[in-house]
Amino acid sequence: MTKAKMITFYIVVVFVLYTIITAPKRSAELVEVGFEGISSAAQSVGDFMTELVN
């Protein structure tokens, strides 16, 4: 099972590096979208907690 995890990890790393090298602009856009999603989720949790306290 551990070997399968390591192989999967290496495949993901190679894919990410390949994507960054071949399409850096698209990769930057995907990272931006990801951070916007995380920021939106954090904002929603903050709003929920604020309403819960009030």
C-alpha positions as CSV (number, residue, x, y, z in Angstrom):
1,M,0.0,0.0,0.0
2,T,2.8,2.4,0.8
3,K,4.4,1.9,-2.6
4,A,1.1,2.7,-4.3
5,K,1.0,6.0,-2.4
6,M,4.5,6.9,-3.3
7,I,3.9,6.1,-7.0
8,T,0.7,8.2,-7.0
9,F,2.6,11.0,-5.3
10,Y,5.4,11.0,-7.9
11,I,2.8,10.9,-10.7
12,V,1.0,13.9,-9.3
13,V,4.3,15.8,-8.8
14,V,5.4,15.1,-12.4
15,F,2.0,16.1,-13.7
16,V,2.1,19.4,-11.8
17,L,5.6,20.2,-12.9
18,Y,4.7,19.4,-16.5
19,T,1.6,21.6,-16.4
20,I,3.6,24.5,-14.9
21,I,6.4,24.2,-17.4
22,T,4.1,23.8,-20.5
23,A,1.4,26.3,-19.5
24,P,2.6,28.7,-16.8
25,K,-0.2,31.3,-17.5
26,R,-2.9,28.6,-17.2
27,S,-1.3,27.2,-14.0
28,A,-1.3,30.7,-12.4
29,E,-5.0,31.1,-13.3
30,L,-5.8,27.8,-11.6
31,V,-3.9,28.7,-8.5
32,E,-5.7,32.0,-8.4
33,V,-9.1,30.3,-8.6
34,G,-8.1,27.9,-5.9
35,F,-7.1,30.7,-3.5
36,E,-10.3,32.6,-4.3
37,G,-12.2,29.5,-3.4
38,I,-10.4,29.0,-0.1
39,S,-10.8,32.7,0.7
40,S,-14.5,32.6,-0.1
41,A,-15.0,29.5,2.1
42,A,-13.1,31.2,5.0
43,Q,-15.3,34.3,4.6
44,S,-18.4,32.2,4.7
45,V,-17.3,30.3,7.8
46,G,-16.6,33.7,9.4
47,D,-20.0,35.1,8.5
48,F,-21.6,32.0,9.9
49,M,-19.8,32.2,13.2
50,T,-20.6,35.9,13.4
51,E,-24.3,35.2,12.9
52,L,-24.2,32.3,15.3
53,V,-22.8,34.6,18.1
54,N,-25.3,37.4,17.4
